[in-house]
Amino acid sequence: MLKRDDDLAPALAAADPAFRADVIAGLTRRPRAIPARWFYDRRGSALFEEITRLPEYYPTRTETALLQAISGEVAHLVGDGRAVIEFGSGSSGKTPILLEAVSASAYVPIDISAEFLRESSRALAMRFPDLPVHPLAADFTGPVALPPIVGERPKLGFFPGSTIGNLAPFAAVDLLRMMRRSLGEGAMLLIGMDRIKDQATLEHAYDDAAGVTAAFNLNLLERINRELQGSIPVDAFRHRANWNADRARIEMHLAATRDIAFTVAGRPFTMAQGETIHTENSHKYGSHDARLLLRAGGWTPVAEWTDPDDLFAVHLAEAQPPRPAP
C-alpha cells in the first residue's frame, strides 16, 4: 500500500530538498543515476574511511606516503603562513602532513557531512592547539563562502584523494574554476589525481573481497529509505564496479537482481532485473591529461610528483593573474 502524501509530509520535511530532488530525478531519468555526493551521510562517511584502509584500495596509502615524501618541497614552493582550505575533508587523515609542513595560519575543512566534520575537526584542533580551525559544512561542488577570518590571507587549497576523479571532465573543470574563485588570485592548490593503470588493479580497488565498498554503495539505498520514506528492497541489489577504458574511469552501479517495484517520497518506481542505478565514476588521469585539466580550470601547473610505481600523482598549481594574449 502506498503511503498518502500527508502521511509522508512530516518525515520528508526534515529531508534535504536537494537530496530529494537529485534522487527523484536520478530514478526517473534513463539511464538512472544518482550523484555520488549523497553517499556521505554519517554511515557512508565511516564506511569510506574503512575503504581507505583496505589492502586493495591503494590510493590512500600511496598518496599518504607520497605527501610525506614531498612535504618539504611543497613547503618550499608554497611558503609559510597560508590558510589551508580543504575541500571534502572527511576525516582529515592526510591533513596533518600538510599542516606540519607549511606552518599554516588557519585551517578550514569543508565537508557535506556536518556531524562527521565536527568530529574530525575537534580531533584536529586537539592535535594543533595553536591553529585556528574553522569547519564549514557545505557542498564544496557549489560556491563556497569562506569564513571572514581567512578572507585576506594567502590561501592553499587542498584536494587530496583523487576526489576530482568522481566528476565528469566538464564538471571537474567547473569545480576547479569555482575553487579558483573561492580561493582568489595568487592562491595555490595541492591536488591528488589517480593514474591510469591495469584493469585488475582498478577493479579490485573498487570491489574489495571483504565487501566494504559494496556496503558503501548499498548504503545509499538505505539512506533513501530512511530519509525519503523509501521502500526500496535493498537485498534486491548488488554492487558492481567496471573499468570503462573509453572514458578512462571506474564506474560503480547498483544492479537489480530481480524485477522490483518501490516508492520514494510517495512516488512509484519499477526496475527490471539487470537494470542499474549509476552511483559513481572515478576518472583516472595521465600526466598530460592532468595538466590540461588544471589549465582548463584556471590553474597553472607548478609541480608534479608521483610514487615509484606511478600509481598516483600529486599536483601543485597556482591561480596566476591572466596574461594578455600575444
N, C-alpha and C positions, 0 to 999 in steps of 0.2 A: 504494500500500500504506500502510495506517495504521501509525503507529509504536506500539509497545507502551508501556504506561504506565511500565514500568521503564526503557525507553529514554529517556523524556521526563523522568523524575524529576530527574536531576542539574541539567539546564538550568532546569527550572521552579522548582526550589528557590531559585534566585537571583532569580527574578522577584518584583516587588512583588505581594503577595497581593491588595491592594485593586485593582490594575490588572487582575489576572487575573479577579477576581470581577466587576468592572464590565464587562469585555469579554464574558465568557461570558453574563452576564445581559443585556447590551445586544444581543447577537446572537440570543439566544433569544426576547426579547420581540417583540411586534408593536405598532406599528411599531418597527423596530430603531433603537437609539440608544445612543451611547457618550459619556460625559461629556467635555466639551471640555478639562478639565484634563489629560487624558492626551496632548494634543498636545505637551506641553512636555518632551520629552527634550532632549538636547543639540542634535540637529539641528533639532528643532521650534522650540526657542528661537531658534536662529540664523536660521532661516527667517522667524520672526515679526519679528525685528529688521530683516531685509531688507524685509519687507512695509511696515514703518513708513516706509521711505524711498521707496516707490513714488509716482509722480505721482498715481495715482488715489486713494491712501489719504490722505485729508485729515485724519483725526482727530489724528494725531501732530503734524504741523507746526502745525495750528490750535491745539491745546491748548498746545504749547510756546510759541508766540507769545503766547497769552493769559496763561500763567503769568508770562512775562517782563513783560508789561504791568501785571499786578495785584500783583506780588510785594511792592511797598511797602505796598499796602493790606492784604494778607494779614499781613505782619509787624506792622503796627499793631494788627490785630484779635487776633492770637494771642499777641503779646508774645514776649520773648526767653526762651531757656533751656529750651524744651520738648524732650523726647526725641521725635524723629521716627520713627514706626513705619510702614514702607511695606509694604503688602500686595500681593504679586505683583510684586516689584520688577524682575524681568527684568534689563535692562542698566543700570537706574537712570539712564537717559538724561536724564530731566527733573528728577531729584532735586537736582542742584547748584543749580538756580534757587531751589528752596525752601530748601535748607540755607544758602545765602549770605544769603538774605533774613531768616531767622528766628533766626540765631545759635543753632543747635541745640546742646543739651548732649550728645546722643548720637544715633546713628542705628542702627536695627535694620531691615535689609532682610529680608523674608520671601518665600521662593520655593520652589516644589516641585522645581525643577531644581537639585540641590545643586552640581553641577560648574559650571554657568553662574553660580550665585550666588557661589561662591568667587571666580571670575574678576572679576566686576563689582565685588565688594566690595573686592578688592585694588586695583583701579583707582581706586575712590572714596577709599579710605584714603590713597592716594598724593596725591590732589588736595587732601584735607583732613587733613593730617598730625596736627593737634591735636584732631581729632574722634574720640571713641571709636566704633568701628564694630563691631557685633556681629551678623554674619549668622546667620540662623535658617532652616535647611532644613526646611520644613513645608508641609503643605497648609493654606493660610490659610482655606479654607472650613469648617474644623472648629475646635474650641477650640485656642487657641494660648497656651502658657506663655511669657511674655516673660522675657528674662534678668533675674536679680535686680538687676543694676546699675541698671536703669531703673525698678525697682519703685515708688519713692516720688516719682519726678519727674513733673511735669505732662507730658502727652503730646499729640502731634499726629499723628493717623493720616493717612496719605497714600495715596490710592487713585486714581491717575490712569488715563488710557487708556480710560475707559468700560468697564472690565472688569466693573463691576456689571451691564452690559447682557447679559453672557453667561449670566446666571441668570434663570430664570423669576421673575416678581414675588414669588411666595410665598417662593422660595429667597433672593431678594435681600433681603427683609425679615429672614429668618432670619440672613443673613450680617451685615447691619447691626447686629442685636441682639447677635450674637456679638462683633463689633468693639467695641461699647459695653461689654460685659462685660470684654473683654480690656484695654481702654484705661482703663476706670474713669470714675467720675463726675467731671465737670469737664474731661474730655478734649475735644479738638476734632478734627474730621475734614474734610480737604480732599479732595474727590472730583470726578472728571470724569464727565460724562454726555453722550453724543451726542444731538443733537437729531433730531427727525423732519424729513425733507426730501424732495425729489423722488426718485422711484423709480430713475431712471437713475443719479444720483449715488451712491446707496446700492449698487446692484448692481455698478457698475463698481469701487467701493472694495473689494468682496469677490470680484471675479472679474477680476483685472487682465490686461492684454494680454500681459505677459511670462510669465504662468503661475506666478508665485511663490506665490500663495495656493492654487492647485491643488496645487503640490508640498507645501505645508504641510499641506493636508488629507490628501493621499495618504500622507504620511509616517507618519500614524497606523497605516495598514495595514502599512507597513514595520516599525514598532516592534512591532506584534503578531506579525508573522512572526519577528522577531529574538528577542524576549524571551519569547514564549509558544509558541515552536515551531510557528508557524502556517504554513499552506501557501496563503495567500490569493493568488490571481493578481492582483497589483496592476494589471497592464495591462488588466484587465477592468473597471476602474472609472474613472469620470470625475467631476471636481469639478463641483458645481452650487451656485449661490447665488441665492436668490429672495427678493423682498420679500413678506412676509405683512402686508398692510395691516390685517387684522382684529386681529392681535396686535402690530402696530407693531414688527416685528422682521425682520431679515435671517435667513434660515435657510440653513445650509450642510449639504449632503448629499454622500455618495459613492454614485453611481448605478451599478448593474451594467449593463454594455453587452451582456452575453450571459448565458445560463444557466451557473451555475458551482457547483462543489462544492469544499469545502475543509475543513481541520481547524484547530482552535485548541486547544492544550493537550490534544490527543488526542481532542477532541470533534468530531463531524462536523456540518457545516452546508451548506445549499444556499440559493442565491438565484436567482430568476428574472430574466431580462432586464427592466430597468426598476425593479426593487426598489432601495430605498436604505437606507443607514445614515445616520441623522441625527446629525451630529457637533457642530454649534454653533448657538447662537442669539446674535443681537446686538440686544437691545431698545433702542429709541430713546425718549427722554422729552421731552415738552414741559415748560415751566417749572412749571406747576401739578402735573403728574404727578410730577415730580422731588421737589418739596417734600413732597408727600403720601407718597411712598416713604420719604423721610428720617424724617418724623414717625412712620410706622408702624414703622420700625426703631429708634425710641427717640432720635432725634437732632432737635434743634430748629434749623431753618434760621436762619443768621445773615446770610449774604450770598450773592449770586449774580452771576456775571459771564458774559458771552458775547462772542464775537467780532463784528465789524461785520456779518458776513453771517449771523449766528445759526446757524452750523453746529454749534457745540459750546459746552457750558457747564461752568463750574467752580463748585461749591457749597462753602460753608463752613458747618459745623453744629457744635453743641455738645451734649455729654451733660449736660444740666441736671438738677438734682435734681427728683424727682417733685413735682408740685404737688397739694395737696388739691383734690378736686372741690368746686365751689361748692354 
